[in-house]
Amino acid sequence: MSRILALGVGPLPFENQIKFYGSSIRTWHFIKPLLELGHEICLIAMQLPDPENELNLEKLIRREITDFPSGAKPWIYYSVDELSVFRDIKFLKEVHDGFQPDCLLGINTHAAWMTAQIPSDKPFWADLNGYAMAEAQIKSFQDQDDKWIQYFWNMEKTIVARADIFSTVSLPQKYALIGELATFKRLNAQTAGYEFVYHIPNSIENAELKPNRTVLRGVEVADTDFVILWSGSYNTWTDVDFLFTGLTKAMERNPRIKFVSTGGHISGHDTRTYSRFVTLVNHSRFRDRFILKGWIPLDDVTNYYFASNLGLNIDGNNYEVVFGARNRLNSMMRAGLPILTSLGTEITQILAKEQLALTFPIGDLKTFITHILWAVDHQSELTELGLKAKRFIFEHWTFEKTTRQLQQWVSHPTHAPDYKINGMIQ
């Protein structure tokens, strides 16, 4: 068994905080199977700056966890402030030297960036969860400021130059990363035949979700209402104008339709997109049919899945959609909640190919509305669609199944063939 120093993003699911992001799910996705295999792990997870999460009240929390997950060895978990602790190379080096790891694991781009800067000669796996440069472009457009291009490229190039092996969230992102490796001359004589990049799609814990309390029904909506759910963040690539317009036109056609949202803005990254949506809703003549709950504790989100009839995912037209993924879709599939999604990300293409969801081309308002109205009147077919998607995700996309290459590598971590003794690529 190996000793693994991992850097990732918190909070983790068992901490049940108000705001919980895809990068947090990704961190637990990678860590949990390794713990269950018996590896010794020290995880340093940064907390995004948000006062709504209680963990942000302290700059550094160190815990030795002895009882979770079941059967795992005791493991060390640092929950730290992003700016004052997570970016402190001296702190990271002290933890590294004290723990004496066999390998390094950086989960998500920001964490992999900090991992790449730790003075260490240990083999390093970098997970790039989403294509940073596509995200940089859409954020630069939103802010009308190209400073984000250089900011994200500084992270990306540091990781690409240092890591021994990589994972991406989609196959398109894998190919983009191989192109970046070529620009750094890492596709060379030494690395010919070496598998640099593995595709690890977003996945779920291999356990059934169950509701633990009644929400919405009989309280905020009638039992006969048709509830459409949005769950999670409204990021730079979310087309909220399309979302609002489509829902409004569907509500005009059917008075049973209600929209419920659990989630909101992303502190420190995107506060504009959700604010735009809230403004549109507040000026709507159907304001009472939009139920905006904001961020709610993670263990309560499941209850909203089971109280809803249809889950939504809406993306705009940008390159992030080409390379990225959507955790909300995984979570809805896990709960058996039928899905209506725009076509773009790899997961949505798979849902369409396998006939696991209702789909429509990005920007196709007519088809979006048609699907909603059909869903209201075809509940039995809709339910079967959700159950079919649930069976698929438990068969193909669980934490354990999708991280097999990672599991093999950490058991015998090695450097890339072009690694130099000083830990940098020449």
Salt bridges, closest charged atoms under 4 A:
GLU15 OE2 - ARG63 NH1 3.66
GLU36 OE2 - LYS32 NZ 2.74
GLU40 OE1 - ARG3 NH1 2.66
ASP50 OD2 - LYS19 NZ 2.53
GLU52 OE2 - LYS19 NZ 3.41
GLU82 OE2 - ARG87 NH2 3.22
GLU82 OE2 - HIS110 ND1 3.66
ASP97 OD1 - LYS93 NZ 3.15
ASP97 OD1 - HIS96 ND1 2.88
ASP127 OD1 - ARG26 NH2 2.81
ASP143 OD2 - LYS139 NZ 3.30
ASP143 OD1 - ARG272 NH1 3.68
ASP164 OD2 - ARG162 NH1 3.50
ASP164 OD1 - HIS415 ND1 3.14
GLU195 OE2 - LYS174 NZ 3.47
GLU205 OE1 - LYS32 NZ 3.69
GLU208 OE1 - LYS390 NZ 2.66
GLU220 OE1 - LYS293 NZ 3.06
ASP225 OD2 - LYS258 NZ 2.90
ASP241 OD2 - ARG276 NH2 2.54
GLU252 OE2 - ARG285 NH2 2.26
ASP300 OD2 - ARG213 NH2 2.65
ASP315 OD1 - ARG326 NE 3.02
GLU320 OE1 - ARG326 NH2 2.60
GLU346 OE1 - HIS199 NE2 2.98
GLU384 OE2 - ARG391 NH2 2.93
GLU395 OE2 - HIS396 NE2 3.84
ASP418 OD1 - ARG186 NH2 3.01
